Amino acid sequence: MNPRILILFAHPAFEKSRVNRVLIQNLSGIEGITFRDLYQEYPDFDIHVANEKALLEAHELLVFHYPMYWYSTPSLIKEYLDLVLEHGWAYGMKGNALEGKQMMHVITTGAQEKTYGKAGSNHFTIRQLLAPMEQTASLCKMHFLPPFVVYGSLLKTEQELDAFRQDLEVLYHAFLDKGIDFEKAAKVSCLNSLIPELKK
Ligand SMILES: Cc1cc2nc3c(=O)[nH]c(=O)nc-3n(C[C@H](O)[C@H](O)[C@H](O)COP(=O)(O)O)c2cc1C
């Protein structure tokens, strides 16, 4: 089977990671997934644009997986977008290379879920904070999926983190085996809420 999911993992200090270390454990072993650690590939931010474009062309689902840093992605993902999504290829009159593909974000946060929203100390929902990503996907004629989020990740036990890892794998297997119902997915704030049904 050709890989259909491209996971671009970005953690600037993976040696200190507890949460994402668990979440990504098995991903490179799943048939159908291409797993890439961007900070390992490009420690000097010297992104190989042609390689990255070829990888994007070869996959259907693009996943950015990262710890939330300052309400956004770690900086290498921004660099990746700046360099790889070229005019005339990703967007613009003749830029149709990504048309119809899906973009999804897997995010771990330090702060608890209740802090993300109008009434909380972080004021915005994660979906609102992802607005530039959603619009980037739209400009590139991609479908934007709600994120899969591990809120309050620093307080999670190893068992809880392992349950999130399993949920994430359920999501990927569902995508690979039967695809995801986009209309249904568009209605939820986080893909986590689809997991119980996908497990049936
Ligand atoms: C530089 C930096 C910025 C951070 N910014 C945020 C943030 O904006 N919101 C939040 O909820 N957590 C934030 N955190 C917490 C991280 O998201 C959290 O430590 C990480 O998701 C845990 O995953 P790990 O064990 O794989 O590192 C930040 C952490 C660092 C080091």
The ligand as a MOL file (V3000), in Angstrom:
LIG
                    3D

  0  0  0     0  0            999 V3000
M  V30 BEGIN CTAB
M  V30 COUNTS 31 33 0 0 0
M  V30 BEGIN ATOM
M  V30 1 C 8.2260 27.7590 24.6700 0
M  V30 2 C 6.9590 27.1110 25.1610 0
M  V30 3 C 5.7410 27.6810 24.8400 0
M  V30 4 C 4.5530 27.0850 25.2740 0
M  V30 5 N 3.3690 27.6730 24.9270 0
M  V30 6 C 2.2050 27.1000 25.3270 0
M  V30 7 C 0.9460 27.6840 24.9710 0
M  V30 8 O 0.8680 28.7100 24.2880 0
M  V30 9 N -0.1770 27.0910 25.4250 0
M  V30 10 C -0.1570 25.9460 26.1970 0
M  V30 11 O -1.2330 25.4540 26.5610 0
M  V30 12 N 1.0260 25.3490 26.4970 0
M  V30 13 C 2.2010 25.8890 26.0870 0
M  V30 14 N 3.3900 25.2940 26.3980 0
M  V30 15 C 3.3800 23.9620 27.0600 0
M  V30 16 C 3.6410 22.8390 26.0450 0
M  V30 17 O 2.6430 22.8250 25.0300 0
M  V30 18 C 3.6820 21.4900 26.7340 0
M  V30 19 O 4.8190 21.5460 27.5800 0
M  V30 20 C 3.8270 20.3320 25.7560 0
M  V30 21 O 2.6370 20.2050 25.0010 0
M  V30 22 C 4.1020 19.0230 26.4760 0
M  V30 23 O 4.5150 18.0700 25.5320 0
M  V30 24 P 5.9540 17.3610 25.6090 0
M  V30 25 O 6.0500 16.6210 26.9170 0
M  V30 26 O 5.9910 16.4440 24.4110 0
M  V30 27 O 6.9960 18.4550 25.5230 0
M  V30 28 C 4.5920 25.8670 26.0140 0
M  V30 29 C 5.8310 25.3050 26.3260 0
M  V30 30 C 7.0070 25.9060 25.9120 0
M  V30 31 C 8.3230 25.2720 26.2840 0
M  V30 END ATOM
M  V30 BEGIN BOND
M  V30 1 1 1 2
M  V30 2 1 2 3
M  V30 3 2 2 30
M  V30 4 2 3 4
M  V30 5 1 4 5
M  V30 6 1 4 28
M  V30 7 2 5 6
M  V30 8 1 6 7
M  V30 9 1 6 13
M  V30 10 2 7 8
M  V30 11 1 7 9
M  V30 12 1 9 10
M  V30 13 2 10 11
M  V30 14 1 10 12
M  V30 15 2 12 13
M  V30 16 1 13 14
M  V30 17 1 14 15
M  V30 18 1 14 28
M  V30 19 1 15 16
M  V30 20 1 16 17
M  V30 21 1 16 18
M  V30 22 1 18 19
M  V30 23 1 18 20
M  V30 24 1 20 21
M  V30 25 1 20 22
M  V30 26 1 22 23
M  V30 27 1 23 24
M  V30 28 2 24 25
M  V30 29 1 24 26
M  V30 30 1 24 27
M  V30 31 2 28 29
M  V30 32 1 29 30
M  V30 33 1 30 31
M  V30 END BOND
M  V30 END CTAB
M  END
